Amino acid sequence: MNIKQHRKRHIKLHGNLDELLADFIANTDGRLNNSILDMVKWSHKQTVEVDHHKNMVNLEEVER
């Protein structure tokens, strides 16, 4: 991977991390005193089964 490819990948990962962190904060009552490990565990749990729906956006409604 060259520097340009690495930078492009990093930008994508950073955007994904921003989205994940925003979702985590929104669904843990905005508490920022959680650890990174808490966020990683929460994120993994969501890959198994999403347990939050209150802050999810219905993309079909947004596209209308």
PDB file of N, H, CA, C and O in Angstrom:
ATOM      1  N   MET A   1       0.855  -1.167   0.000  1.00  0.00           N
ATOM      2  CA  MET A   1       0.000   0.000   0.000  1.00  0.00           C
ATOM      3  C   MET A   1       0.905   1.235   0.000  1.00  0.00           C
ATOM      4  O   MET A   1       1.782   1.382   0.852  1.00  0.00           O
ATOM      5  N   ASN A   2       0.674   2.109  -0.964  1.00  0.00           N
ATOM      6  H   ASN A   2      -0.038   1.990  -1.656  1.00  0.00           H
ATOM      7  CA  ASN A   2       1.477   3.332  -1.011  1.00  0.00           C
ATOM      8  C   ASN A   2       0.860   4.415  -0.117  1.00  0.00           C
ATOM      9  O   ASN A   2      -0.211   4.218   0.459  1.00  0.00           O
ATOM     10  N   ILE A   3       1.538   5.545  -0.009  1.00  0.00           N
ATOM     11  H   ILE A   3       2.407   5.705  -0.476  1.00  0.00           H
ATOM     12  CA  ILE A   3       1.082   6.609   0.894  1.00  0.00           C
ATOM     13  C   ILE A   3      -0.295   7.132   0.503  1.00  0.00           C
ATOM     14  O   ILE A   3      -1.129   7.376   1.375  1.00  0.00           O
ATOM     15  N   LYS A   4      -0.545   7.307  -0.780  1.00  0.00           N
ATOM     16  H   LYS A   4       0.133   7.109  -1.489  1.00  0.00           H
ATOM     17  CA  LYS A   4      -1.846   7.817  -1.232  1.00  0.00           C
ATOM     18  C   LYS A   4      -2.964   6.825  -0.873  1.00  0.00           C
ATOM     19  O   LYS A   4      -4.026   7.235  -0.404  1.00  0.00           O
ATOM     20  N   GLN A   5      -2.731   5.543  -1.089  1.00  0.00           N
ATOM     21  H   GLN A   5      -1.868   5.211  -1.471  1.00  0.00           H
ATOM     22  CA  GLN A   5      -3.725   4.521  -0.754  1.00  0.00           C
ATOM     23  C   GLN A   5      -3.947   4.460   0.757  1.00  0.00           C
ATOM     24  O   GLN A   5      -5.074   4.318   1.231  1.00  0.00           O
ATOM     25  N   HIS A   6      -2.855   4.570   1.493  1.00  0.00           N
ATOM     26  H   HIS A   6      -1.939   4.686   1.108  1.00  0.00           H
ATOM     27  CA  HIS A   6      -2.958   4.538   2.953  1.00  0.00           C
ATOM     28  C   HIS A   6      -3.782   5.721   3.458  1.00  0.00           C
ATOM     29  O   HIS A   6      -4.641   5.557   4.324  1.00  0.00           O
ATOM     30  N   ARG A   7      -3.525   6.895   2.925  1.00  0.00           N
ATOM     31  H   ARG A   7      -2.827   7.029   2.221  1.00  0.00           H
ATOM     32  CA  ARG A   7      -4.267   8.094   3.342  1.00  0.00           C
ATOM     33  C   ARG A   7      -5.746   7.946   3.010  1.00  0.00           C
ATOM     34  O   ARG A   7      -6.602   8.300   3.821  1.00  0.00           O
ATOM     35  N   LYS A   8      -6.058   7.421   1.812  1.00  0.00           N
ATOM     36  H   LYS A   8      -5.363   7.133   1.153  1.00  0.00           H
ATOM     37  CA  LYS A   8      -7.451   7.229   1.409  1.00  0.00           C
ATOM     38  C   LYS A   8      -8.151   6.243   2.349  1.00  0.00           C
ATOM     39  O   LYS A   8      -9.295   6.459   2.750  1.00  0.00           O
ATOM     40  N   ARG A   9      -7.453   5.165   2.692  1.00  0.00           N
ATOM     41  H   ARG A   9      -6.524   4.989   2.366  1.00  0.00           H
ATOM     42  CA  ARG A   9      -8.019   4.167   3.597  1.00  0.00           C
ATOM     43  C   ARG A   9      -8.223   4.758   4.995  1.00  0.00           C
ATOM     44  O   ARG A   9      -9.238   4.500   5.643  1.00  0.00           O
ATOM     45  N   HIS A  10      -7.263   5.542   5.446  1.00  0.00           N
ATOM     46  H   HIS A  10      -6.439   5.751   4.919  1.00  0.00           H
ATOM     47  CA  HIS A  10      -7.365   6.162   6.756  1.00  0.00           C
ATOM     48  C   HIS A  10      -8.560   7.111   6.823  1.00  0.00           C
ATOM     49  O   HIS A  10      -9.272   7.142   7.827  1.00  0.00           O
ATOM     50  N   ILE A  11      -8.780   7.872   5.777  1.00  0.00           N
ATOM     51  H   ILE A  11      -8.202   7.847   4.962  1.00  0.00           H
ATOM     52  CA  ILE A  11      -9.920   8.795   5.743  1.00  0.00           C
ATOM     53  C   ILE A  11     -11.228   8.012   5.853  1.00  0.00           C
ATOM     54  O   ILE A  11     -12.131   8.416   6.585  1.00  0.00           O
ATOM     55  N   LYS A  12     -11.333   6.897   5.132  1.00  0.00           N
ATOM     56  H   LYS A  12     -10.599   6.569   4.538  1.00  0.00           H
ATOM     57  CA  LYS A  12     -12.541   6.072   5.199  1.00  0.00           C
ATOM     58  C   LYS A  12     -12.711   5.498   6.608  1.00  0.00           C
ATOM     59  O   LYS A  12     -13.808   5.539   7.165  1.00  0.00           O
ATOM     60  N   LEU A  13     -11.635   4.965   7.181  1.00  0.00           N
ATOM     61  H   LEU A  13     -10.744   4.931   6.728  1.00  0.00           H
ATOM     62  CA  LEU A  13     -11.713   4.404   8.524  1.00  0.00           C
ATOM     63  C   LEU A  13     -12.091   5.462   9.552  1.00  0.00           C
ATOM     64  O   LEU A  13     -12.879   5.197  10.460  1.00  0.00           O
ATOM     65  N   HIS A  14     -11.534   6.652   9.411  1.00  0.00           N
ATOM     66  H   HIS A  14     -10.894   6.867   8.674  1.00  0.00           H
ATOM     67  CA  HIS A  14     -11.838   7.737  10.334  1.00  0.00           C
ATOM     68  C   HIS A  14     -13.322   8.104  10.265  1.00  0.00           C
ATOM     69  O   HIS A  14     -13.952   8.340  11.296  1.00  0.00           O
ATOM     70  N   GLY A  15     -13.873   8.150   9.067  1.00  0.00           N
ATOM     71  H   GLY A  15     -13.362   7.958   8.230  1.00  0.00           H
ATOM     72  CA  GLY A  15     -15.298   8.423   8.902  1.00  0.00           C
ATOM     73  C   GLY A  15     -16.148   7.345   9.548  1.00  0.00           C
ATOM     74  O   GLY A  15     -17.156   7.640  10.190  1.00  0.00           O
ATOM     75  N   ASN A  16     -15.739   6.090   9.376  1.00  0.00           N
ATOM     76  H   ASN A  16     -14.920   5.851   8.854  1.00  0.00           H
ATOM     77  CA  ASN A  16     -16.469   4.979   9.995  1.00  0.00           C
ATOM     78  C   ASN A  16     -16.372   5.047  11.510  1.00  0.00           C
ATOM     79  O   ASN A  16     -17.346   4.771  12.210  1.00  0.00           O
ATOM     80  N   LEU A  17     -15.201   5.412  12.021  1.00  0.00           N
ATOM     81  H   LEU A  17     -14.409   5.636  11.453  1.00  0.00           H
ATOM     82  CA  LEU A  17     -15.043   5.540  13.470  1.00  0.00           C
ATOM     83  C   LEU A  17     -15.914   6.672  14.004  1.00  0.00           C
ATOM     84  O   LEU A  17     -16.526   6.531  15.063  1.00  0.00           O
ATOM     85  N   ASP A  18     -15.976   7.788  13.290  1.00  0.00           N
ATOM     86  H   ASP A  18     -15.478   7.902  12.430  1.00  0.00           H
ATOM     87  CA  ASP A  18     -16.843   8.893  13.703  1.00  0.00           C
ATOM     88  C   ASP A  18     -18.290   8.434  13.816  1.00  0.00           C
ATOM     89  O   ASP A  18     -18.979   8.749  14.787  1.00  0.00           O
ATOM     90  N   GLU A  19     -18.743   7.687  12.812  1.00  0.00           N
ATOM     91  H   GLU A  19     -18.183   7.432  12.024  1.00  0.00           H
ATOM     92  CA  GLU A  19     -20.124   7.199  12.817  1.00  0.00           C
ATOM     93  C   GLU A  19     -20.353   6.226  13.973  1.00  0.00           C
ATOM     94  O   GLU A  19     -21.369   6.309  14.663  1.00  0.00           O
ATOM     95  N   LEU A  20     -19.412   5.308  14.185  1.00  0.00           N
ATOM     96  H   LEU A  20     -18.587   5.241  13.624  1.00  0.00           H
ATOM     97  CA  LEU A  20     -19.529   4.345  15.276  1.00  0.00           C
ATOM     98  C   LEU A  20     -19.545   5.048  16.629  1.00  0.00           C
ATOM     99  O   LEU A  20     -20.359   4.716  17.491  1.00  0.00           O
ATOM    100  N   LEU A  21     -18.665   6.000  16.817  1.00  0.00           N
ATOM    101  H   LEU A  21     -18.004   6.269  16.116  1.00  0.00           H
ATOM    102  CA  LEU A  21     -18.596   6.715  18.090  1.00  0.00           C
ATOM    103  C   LEU A  21     -19.876   7.506  18.341  1.00  0.00           C
ATOM    104  O   LEU A  21     -20.381   7.531  19.464  1.00  0.00           O
ATOM    105  N   ALA A  22     -20.402   8.149  17.303  1.00  0.00           N
ATOM    106  H   ALA A  22     -19.992   8.128  16.391  1.00  0.00           H
ATOM    107  CA  ALA A  22     -21.655   8.897  17.450  1.00  0.00           C
ATOM    108  C   ALA A  22     -22.798   7.960  17.835  1.00  0.00           C
ATOM    109  O   ALA A  22     -23.622   8.299  18.684  1.00  0.00           O
ATOM    110  N   ASP A  23     -22.847   6.788  17.216  1.00  0.00           N
ATOM    111  H   ASP A  23     -22.177   6.513  16.526  1.00  0.00           H
ATOM    112  CA  ASP A  23     -23.882   5.806  17.526  1.00  0.00           C
ATOM    113  C   ASP A  23     -23.733   5.324  18.965  1.00  0.00           C
ATOM    114  O   ASP A  23     -24.721   5.198  19.689  1.00  0.00           O
ATOM    115  N   PHE A  24     -22.502   5.055  19.376  1.00  0.00           N
ATOM    116  H   PHE A  24     -21.700   5.156  18.788  1.00  0.00           H
ATOM    117  CA  PHE A  24     -22.229   4.603  20.738  1.00  0.00           C
ATOM    118  C   PHE A  24     -22.663   5.643  21.758  1.00  0.00           C
ATOM    119  O   PHE A  24     -23.321   5.308  22.742  1.00  0.00           O
ATOM    120  N   ILE A  25     -22.302   6.900  21.534  1.00  0.00           N
ATOM    121  H   ILE A  25     -21.768   7.172  20.734  1.00  0.00           H
ATOM    122  CA  ILE A  25     -22.664   7.972  22.462  1.00  0.00           C
ATOM    123  C   ILE A  25     -24.178   8.144  22.522  1.00  0.00           C
ATOM    124  O   ILE A  25     -24.751   8.300  23.600  1.00  0.00           O
ATOM    125  N   ALA A  26     -24.822   8.115  21.351  1.00  0.00           N
ATOM    126  H   ALA A  26     -24.356   7.988  20.475  1.00  0.00           H
ATOM    127  CA  ALA A  26     -26.272   8.296  21.299  1.00  0.00           C
ATOM    128  C   ALA A  26     -27.014   7.187  22.037  1.00  0.00           C
ATOM    129  O   ALA A  26     -28.116   7.402  22.543  1.00  0.00           O
ATOM    130  N   ASN A  27     -26.420   6.019  22.097  1.00  0.00           N
ATOM    131  H   ASN A  27     -25.525   5.844  21.686  1.00  0.00           H
ATOM    132  CA  ASN A  27     -27.112   4.883  22.693  1.00  0.00           C
ATOM    133  C   ASN A  27     -26.578   4.492  24.060  1.00  0.00           C
ATOM    134  O   ASN A  27     -26.951   3.451  24.601  1.00  0.00           O
ATOM    135  N   THR A  28     -25.715   5.312  24.614  1.00  0.00           N
ATOM    136  H   THR A  28     -25.412   6.157  24.175  1.00  0.00           H
ATOM    137  CA  THR A  28     -25.254   5.102  25.988  1.00  0.00           C
ATOM    138  C   THR A  28     -25.488   6.377  26.770  1.00  0.00           C
ATOM    139  O   THR A  28     -24.724   6.713  27.675  1.00  0.00           O
ATOM    140  N   ASP A  29     -26.548   7.085  26.417  1.00  0.00           N
ATOM    141  H   ASP A  29     -27.169   6.813  25.682  1.00  0.00           H
ATOM    142  CA  ASP A  29     -26.974   8.304  27.108  1.00  0.00           C
ATOM    143  C   ASP A  29     -25.905   9.387  27.129  1.00  0.00           C
ATOM    144  O   ASP A  29     -25.849  10.194  28.057  1.00  0.00           O
ATOM    145  N   GLY A  30     -25.065   9.405  26.116  1.00  0.00           N
ATOM    146  H   GLY A  30     -25.110   8.750  25.362  1.00  0.00           H
ATOM    147  CA  GLY A  30     -24.081  10.473  25.974  1.00  0.00           C
ATOM    148  C   GLY A  30     -22.948  10.434  26.969  1.00  0.00           C
ATOM    149  O   GLY A  30     -22.220  11.416  27.117  1.00  0.00           O
ATOM    150  N   ARG A  31     -22.785   9.318  27.655  1.00  0.00           N
ATOM    151  H   ARG A  31     -23.377   8.521  27.535  1.00  0.00           H
ATOM    152  CA  ARG A  31     -21.704   9.214  28.639  1.00  0.00           C
ATOM    153  C   ARG A  31     -20.371   9.058  27.926  1.00  0.00           C
ATOM    154  O   ARG A  31     -20.184   8.135  27.133  1.00  0.00           O
ATOM    155  N   LEU A  32     -19.460   9.954  28.211  1.00  0.00           N
ATOM    156  H   LEU A  32     -19.612  10.703  28.856  1.00  0.00           H
ATOM    157  CA  LEU A  32     -18.137   9.878  27.598  1.00  0.00           C
ATOM    158  C   LEU A  32     -17.120   9.253  28.535  1.00  0.00           C
ATOM    159  O   LEU A  32     -15.931   9.213  28.218  1.00  0.00           O
ATOM    160  N   ASN A  33     -17.569   8.764  29.683  1.00  0.00           N
ATOM    161  H   ASN A  33     -18.535   8.797  29.941  1.00  0.00           H
ATOM    162  CA  ASN A  33     -16.633   8.167  30.624  1.00  0.00           C
ATOM    163  C   ASN A  33     -16.435   6.677  30.364  1.00  0.00           C
ATOM    164  O   ASN A  33     -15.775   5.995  31.148  1.00  0.00           O
ATOM    165  N   ASN A  34     -16.994   6.171  29.281  1.00  0.00           N
ATOM    166  H   ASN A  34     -17.531   6.725  28.644  1.00  0.00           H
ATOM    167  CA  ASN A  34     -16.778   4.777  28.912  1.00  0.00           C
ATOM    168  C   ASN A  34     -15.393   4.627  28.289  1.00  0.00           C
ATOM    169  O   ASN A  34     -14.845   5.579  27.732  1.00  0.00           O
ATOM    170  N   SER A  35     -14.846   3.450  28.387  1.00  0.00           N
ATOM    171  H   SER A  35     -15.291   2.677  28.839  1.00  0.00           H
ATOM    172  CA  SER A  35     -13.533   3.201  27.808  1.00  0.00           C
ATOM    173  C   SER A  35     -13.658   2.787  26.351  1.00  0.00           C
ATOM    174  O   SER A  35     -14.745   2.464  25.873  1.00  0.00           O
ATOM    175  N   ILE A  36     -12.547   2.800  25.666  1.00  0.00           N
ATOM    176  H   ILE A  36     -11.664   3.062  26.055  1.00  0.00           H
ATOM    177  CA  ILE A  36     -12.521   2.315  24.283  1.00  0.00           C
ATOM    178  C   ILE A  36     -12.929   0.845  24.262  1.00  0.00           C
ATOM    179  O   ILE A  36     -13.625   0.402  23.348  1.00  0.00           O
ATOM    180  N   LEU A  37     -12.499   0.102  25.257  1.00  0.00           N
ATOM    181  H   LEU A  37     -11.933   0.462  25.999  1.00  0.00           H
ATOM    182  CA  LEU A  37     -12.885  -1.306  25.333  1.00  0.00           C
ATOM    183  C   LEU A  37     -14.398  -1.452  25.452  1.00  0.00           C
ATOM    184  O   LEU A  37     -14.980  -2.349  24.842  1.00  0.00           O
ATOM    185  N   ASP A  38     -15.043  -0.579  26.233  1.00  0.00           N
ATOM    186  H   ASP A  38     -14.570   0.150  26.728  1.00  0.00           H
ATOM    187  CA  ASP A  38     -16.513  -0.598  26.330  1.00  0.00           C
ATOM    188  C   ASP A  38     -17.130  -0.393  24.955  1.00  0.00           C
ATOM    189  O   ASP A  38     -18.080  -1.085  24.589  1.00  0.00           O
ATOM    190  N   MET A  39     -16.589   0.565  24.184  1.00  0.00           N
ATOM    191  H   MET A  39     -15.818   1.128  24.481  1.00  0.00           H
ATOM    192  CA  MET A  39     -17.132   0.845  22.861  1.00  0.00           C
ATOM    193  C   MET A  39     -16.921  -0.346  21.927  1.00  0.00           C
ATOM    194  O   MET A  39     -17.819  -0.697  21.161  1.00  0.00           O
ATOM    195  N   VAL A  40     -15.761  -0.962  21.984  1.00  0.00           N
ATOM    196  H   VAL A  40     -15.032  -0.677  22.607  1.00  0.00           H
ATOM    197  CA  VAL A  40     -15.481  -2.115  21.128  1.00  0.00           C
ATOM    198  C   VAL A  40     -16.404  -3.278  21.479  1.00  0.00           C
ATOM    199  O   VAL A  40     -16.930  -3.944  20.587  1.00  0.00           O
ATOM    200  N   LYS A  41     -16.604  -3.524  22.768  1.00  0.00           N
ATOM    201  H   LYS A  41     -16.177  -2.982  23.493  1.00  0.00           H
ATOM    202  CA  LYS A  41     -17.515  -4.594  23.195  1.00  0.00           C
ATOM    203  C   LYS A  41     -18.941  -4.293  22.748  1.00  0.00           C
ATOM    204  O   LYS A  41     -19.643  -5.178  22.258  1.00  0.00           O
ATOM    205  N   TRP A  42     -19.372  -3.033  22.918  1.00  0.00           N
ATOM    206  H   TRP A  42     -18.802  -2.314  23.316  1.00  0.00           H
ATOM    207  CA  TRP A  42     -20.715  -2.633  22.497  1.00  0.00           C
ATOM    208  C   TRP A  42     -20.870  -2.814  20.986  1.00  0.00           C
ATOM    209  O   TRP A  42     -21.885  -3.324  20.512  1.00  0.00           O
ATOM    210  N   SER A  43     -19.860  -2.393  20.245  1.00  0.00           N
ATOM    211  H   SER A  43     -19.035  -1.978  20.629  1.00  0.00           H
ATOM    212  CA  SER A  43     -19.905  -2.500  18.789  1.00  0.00           C
ATOM    213  C   SER A  43     -19.998  -3.958  18.354  1.00  0.00           C
ATOM    214  O   SER A  43     -20.777  -4.298  17.463  1.00  0.00           O
ATOM    215  N   HIS A  44     -19.205  -4.812  18.982  1.00  0.00           N
ATOM    216  H   HIS A  44     -18.572  -4.536  19.705  1.00  0.00           H
ATOM    217  CA  HIS A  44     -19.262  -6.234  18.638  1.00  0.00           C
ATOM    218  C   HIS A  44     -20.649  -6.801  18.933  1.00  0.00           C
ATOM    219  O   HIS A  44     -21.202  -7.559  18.137  1.00  0.00           O
ATOM    220  N   LYS A  45     -21.195  -6.431  20.070  1.00  0.00           N
ATOM    221  H   LYS A  45     -20.746  -5.815  20.717  1.00  0.00           H
ATOM    222  CA  LYS A  45     -22.538  -6.901  20.427  1.00  0.00           C
ATOM    223  C   LYS A  45     -23.551  -6.499  19.353  1.00  0.00           C
ATOM    224  O   LYS A  45     -24.460  -7.266  19.038  1.00  0.00           O
ATOM    225  N   GLN A  46     -23.394  -5.298  18.792  1.00  0.00           N
ATOM    226  H   GLN A  46     -22.655  -4.675  19.048  1.00  0.00           H
ATOM    227  CA  GLN A  46     -24.321  -4.833  17.761  1.00  0.00           C
ATOM    228  C   GLN A  46     -24.169  -5.625  16.462  1.00  0.00           C
ATOM    229  O   GLN A  46     -25.119  -5.725  15.686  1.00  0.00           O
ATOM    230  N   THR A  47     -22.987  -6.186  16.221  1.00  0.00           N
ATOM    231  H   THR A  47     -22.215  -6.105  16.852  1.00  0.00           H
ATOM    232  CA  THR A  47     -22.814  -7.009  15.016  1.00  0.00           C
ATOM    233  C   THR A  47     -23.527  -8.344  15.162  1.00  0.00           C
ATOM    234  O   THR A  47     -23.913  -8.962  14.169  1.00  0.00           O
ATOM    235  N   VAL A  48     -23.701  -8.788  16.404  1.00  0.00           N
ATOM    236  H   VAL A  48     -23.388  -8.287  17.210  1.00  0.00           H
ATOM    237  CA  VAL A  48     -24.415 -10.038  16.672  1.00  0.00           C
ATOM    238  C   VAL A  48     -25.916  -9.792  16.604  1.00  0.00           C
ATOM    239  O   VAL A  48     -26.644 -10.522  15.933  1.00  0.00           O
ATOM    240  N   GLU A  49     -26.369  -8.761  17.303  1.00  0.00           N
ATOM    241  H   GLU A  49     -25.777  -8.168  17.849  1.00  0.00           H
ATOM    242  CA  GLU A  49     -27.792  -8.397  17.295  1.00  0.00           C
ATOM    243  C   GLU A  49     -27.943  -6.959  17.770  1.00  0.00           C
ATOM    244  O   GLU A  49     -27.561  -6.616  18.889  1.00  0.00           O
ATOM    245  N   VAL A  50     -28.497  -6.134  16.913  1.00  0.00           N
ATOM    246  H   VAL A  50     -28.807  -6.412  16.004  1.00  0.00           H
ATOM    247  CA  VAL A  50     -28.711  -4.730  17.275  1.00  0.00           C
ATOM    248  C   VAL A  50     -29.719  -4.677  18.408  1.00  0.00           C
ATOM    249  O   VAL A  50     -30.816  -5.227  18.306  1.00  0.00           O
ATOM    250  N   ASP A  51     -29.336  -4.009  19.492  1.00  0.00           N
ATOM    251  H   ASP A  51     -28.445  -3.562  19.574  1.00  0.00           H
ATOM    252  CA  ASP A  51     -30.251  -3.932  20.638  1.00  0.00           C
ATOM    253  C   ASP A  51     -30.749  -2.517  20.887  1.00  0.00           C
ATOM    254  O   ASP A  51     -31.348  -2.238  21.925  1.00  0.00           O
ATOM    255  N   HIS A  52     -30.506  -1.643  19.953  1.00  0.00           N
ATOM    256  H   HIS A  52     -30.019  -1.870  19.109  1.00  0.00           H
ATOM    257  CA  HIS A  52     -30.994  -0.274  20.098  1.00  0.00           C
ATOM    258  C   HIS A  52     -31.732   0.124  18.833  1.00  0.00           C
ATOM    259  O   HIS A  52     -31.327  -0.213  17.720  1.00  0.00           O
ATOM    260  N   HIS A  53     -32.793   0.829  19.024  1.00  0.00           N
ATOM    261  H   HIS A  53     -33.122   1.103  19.928  1.00  0.00           H
ATOM    262  CA  HIS A  53     -33.586   1.266  17.872  1.00  0.00           C
ATOM    263  C   HIS A  53     -34.011   2.717  18.008  1.00  0.00           C
ATOM    264  O   HIS A  53     -34.432   3.332  17.028  1.00  0.00           O
ATOM    265  N   LYS A  54     -33.908   3.267  19.193  1.00  0.00           N
ATOM    266  H   LYS A  54     -33.566   2.767  19.989  1.00  0.00           H
ATOM    267  CA  LYS A  54     -34.433   4.602  19.441  1.00  0.00           C
ATOM    268  C   LYS A  54     -33.742   5.683  18.612  1.00  0.00           C
ATOM    269  O   LYS A  54     -34.368   6.691  18.283  1.00  0.00           O
ATOM    270  N   ASN A  55     -32.493   5.501  18.277  1.00  0.00           N
ATOM    271  H   ASN A  55     -31.985   4.683  18.544  1.00  0.00           H
ATOM    272  CA  ASN A  55     -31.756   6.529  17.539  1.00  0.00           C
ATOM    273  C   ASN A  55     -31.431   6.123  16.110  1.00  0.00           C
ATOM    274  O   ASN A  55     -30.662   6.800  15.428  1.00  0.00           O
ATOM    275  N   MET A  56     -32.019   5.010  15.652  1.00  0.00           N
ATOM    276  H   MET A  56     -32.644   4.460  16.206  1.00  0.00           H
ATOM    277  CA  MET A  56     -31.748   4.564  14.292  1.00  0.00           C
ATOM    278  C   MET A  56     -32.578   5.389  13.311  1.00  0.00           C
ATOM    279  O   MET A  56     -33.736   5.713  13.574  1.00  0.00           O
ATOM    280  N   VAL A  57     -31.976   5.715  12.201  1.00  0.00           N
ATOM    281  H   VAL A  57     -31.035   5.451  11.988  1.00  0.00           H
ATOM    282  CA  VAL A  57     -32.639   6.490  11.164  1.00  0.00           C
ATOM    283  C   VAL A  57     -33.176   5.530  10.113  1.00  0.00           C
ATOM    284  O   VAL A  57     -32.470   4.625   9.670  1.00  0.00           O
ATOM    285  N   ASN A  58     -34.422   5.732   9.718  1.00  0.00           N
ATOM    286  H   ASN A  58     -34.996   6.468  10.078  1.00  0.00           H
ATOM    287  CA  ASN A  58     -34.999   4.949   8.634  1.00  0.00           C
ATOM    288  C   ASN A  58     -34.556   5.592   7.329  1.00  0.00           C
ATOM    289  O   ASN A  58     -35.089   6.626   6.928  1.00  0.00           O
ATOM    290  N   LEU A  59     -33.577   4.976   6.664  1.00  0.00           N
ATOM    291  H   LEU A  59     -33.143   4.136   6.990  1.00  0.00           H
ATOM    292  CA  LEU A  59     -33.014   5.571   5.450  1.00  0.00           C
ATOM    293  C   LEU A  59     -34.027   5.667   4.326  1.00  0.00           C
ATOM    294  O   LEU A  59     -33.922   6.555   3.480  1.00  0.00           O
ATOM    295  N   GLU A  60     -35.008   4.770   4.299  1.00  0.00           N
ATOM    296  H   GLU A  60     -35.093   4.049   4.987  1.00  0.00           H
ATOM    297  CA  GLU A  60     -36.037   4.844   3.271  1.00  0.00           C
ATOM    298  C   GLU A  60     -36.840   6.138   3.407  1.00  0.00           C
ATOM    299  O   GLU A  60     -37.196   6.751   2.401  1.00  0.00           O
ATOM    300  N   GLU A  61     -37.124   6.554   4.633  1.00  0.00           N
ATOM    301  H   GLU A  61     -36.835   6.056   5.450  1.00  0.00           H
ATOM    302  CA  GLU A  61     -37.859   7.800   4.849  1.00  0.00           C
ATOM    303  C   GLU A  61     -36.998   9.011   4.497  1.00  0.00           C
ATOM    304  O   GLU A  61     -37.510   9.994   3.962  1.00  0.00           O
ATOM    305  N   VAL A  62     -35.715   8.956   4.786  1.00  0.00           N
ATOM    306  H   VAL A  62     -35.299   8.157   5.221  1.00  0.00           H
ATOM    307  CA  VAL A  62     -34.814  10.064   4.487  1.00  0.00           C
ATOM    308  C   VAL A  62     -34.706  10.276   2.989  1.00  0.00           C
ATOM    309  O   VAL A  62     -34.614  11.416   2.533  1.00  0.00           O
ATOM    310  N   GLU A  63     -34.716   9.192   2.208  1.00  0.00           N
ATOM    311  H   GLU A  63     -34.791   8.266   2.578  1.00  0.00           H
ATOM    312  CA  GLU A  63     -34.542   9.284   0.763  1.00  0.00           C
ATOM    313  C   GLU A  63     -35.773   9.813   0.055  1.00  0.00           C
ATOM    314  O   GLU A  63     -35.679  10.214  -1.105  1.00  0.00           O
ATOM    315  N   ARG A  64     -36.931   9.828   0.714  1.00  0.00           N
ATOM    316  H   ARG A  64     -37.007   9.502   1.656  1.00  0.00           H
ATOM    317  CA  ARG A  64     -38.171  10.288   0.070  1.00  0.00           C
ATOM    318  C   ARG A  64     -38.195  11.756  -0.133  1.00  0.00           C
ATOM    319  O   ARG A  64     -39.170  12.291  -0.662  1.00  0.00           O
TER     320      ARG A  64
END
